[in-house]
């Protein structure tokens, strides 16, 4: 069984978006070209990635419990390549898993 974090702690959530318009030789992060066949550019691919993010966030919430989230950071590749509606749905799931500290 996973242990929970005490309720006095705060949580920052990192979302790794591994797609880039150009792959840089200096970057050591896990990344793929935005033209990669699994990139969430189509509706079906976006839905697939949303399911993956939702599962990962739900598992993390099971471990942390209802700790207030103070920040959400999108990083990795180039998160600005994602559709705003895609990012909004990820953020909605974060808000469903944890209380958001304002």
Secondary structure by P-SEA (a helix, b strand, c coil): ccccccccbbbbbbbbbcccccccccccccccccccccccccaaaaaaaaaaaaaaaaaaaaaacccccccccccccccccccaaaaaaaaaaaaaaccccc
